[in-house]
Amino acid sequence: RVLIMVKVTTALGNASIKGAPRDVRDVTYDRLMFALDLLNSCVKTTNGGKTQTVDWAGLRDCPQFVKHLRLLSEVQRCDLMALNANDRIAVLLNFYHLILIHGCAAHGKHISEMKDKEKTAFFKTTSLIIGYLNLSLDDILHGLFRSNKARPWKFSLQFDKRYDVEKMALMQLHDPDPMVMLCCSAMTTTSCRIAVYRGETLEAQMRTTVEDFLDHNILVQPRQGGVGGTVTLPYMIGRHAKEFGGDANARAQWTLQYLVPRKARDLEAIIASKKMNLKFDKRESAFEWVLDPQIELWRQKNEERFAWTKEQQQEWLHRNPHLAPPSSVAAKDKPKRQGLPMGIKRGGSGGSLGAQ
């Protein structure tokens, strides 16, 4: 608790977050776009395009990234309870990926380079203060998106009903949706790409992300010369079976709505035959980077935003005269500071300063 208060007090001293906080939806959108654009510039492809690497330590020490973290401190005073269900999910998805990138940069390595215990501790302890609450990656995924359900490999709940009342209040506006779980990326070969979400287009964006992910990670192999076949589903669907329907047929049936027509027809025929051999991918944690097409458009708009002509600047100042910069004062016109004789201190008593 003391450490959290020190972080809050330190962050509130930054000039970037003084005054009324900005809309948290705009803050998370801008910050994640900036972080992804900066991360994209740090990705290096080697081995003929087969291997992707990032200098995470270099990203951590980059002045632009340091400034990004200072600007992100503004979210400490946001109000998530004021958002509707879709806006809250979109903001929390953006926060999840902001925390993920921040954590990898802070550790100087991706989770693919960590041991199993390190990975567990990474998702448990990597956190950000959001709306005066310290939310970790596990808090967002298992506490909020899964409505505090116990994990398959752990019986305890993410939130304690006695002490995490404020955190539990955040999950009251929406029902758990398994599609949200698949949208939480770990920047690995077996997870989806990172997208930047908006509340007004949340459903369409999530569907696009899940369709792209399942199309590349579901393998349907009809049996030659007979009925039935083998179906391979992503690791996440196998690990969280209850969220995706429970039994094998229900999980395969759930994916039908997101597959391309040809693959959906083959899968539907295998399910109807009742001779389906269902498998699940192994959990692969190798780093994989897929650039979100939105970033290029955001970069262009951002460049146009600061590339004003003199005419545009004058027009803007004419419409906002109260924001015009003060007229500069020439160096020769500046009043010189009057010095005092040696041995005399300002604010002194007696005949020293008073006598003069």
Secondary structure by P-SEA (a helix, b strand, c coil): caaaaaaaaaaaaccccccccccaaaaaaaaaaaaaaaaaaaccccccccbbbbaaaaaaacaaaaaaaaaaccccccccccccaaaaaaaaaaaaaaaaaaaaaaaccccccccaaaaaaaaacccccccccccccccccccccccccccccccccccccccaaaaaaaaccccccaaaaaaccccccccccbbbbbccaaaaaaaaaaaaaaaacbbbbccccccbbbbbbcaaaaaacccccccaaaaaaaacccccaaaaaaaaaaaaacccbbbbbcccccbbbbbcaaaaaaaaaaaaaacccaaaaaaaaaacccccccccccccccccbbbbcccccccccccccccc
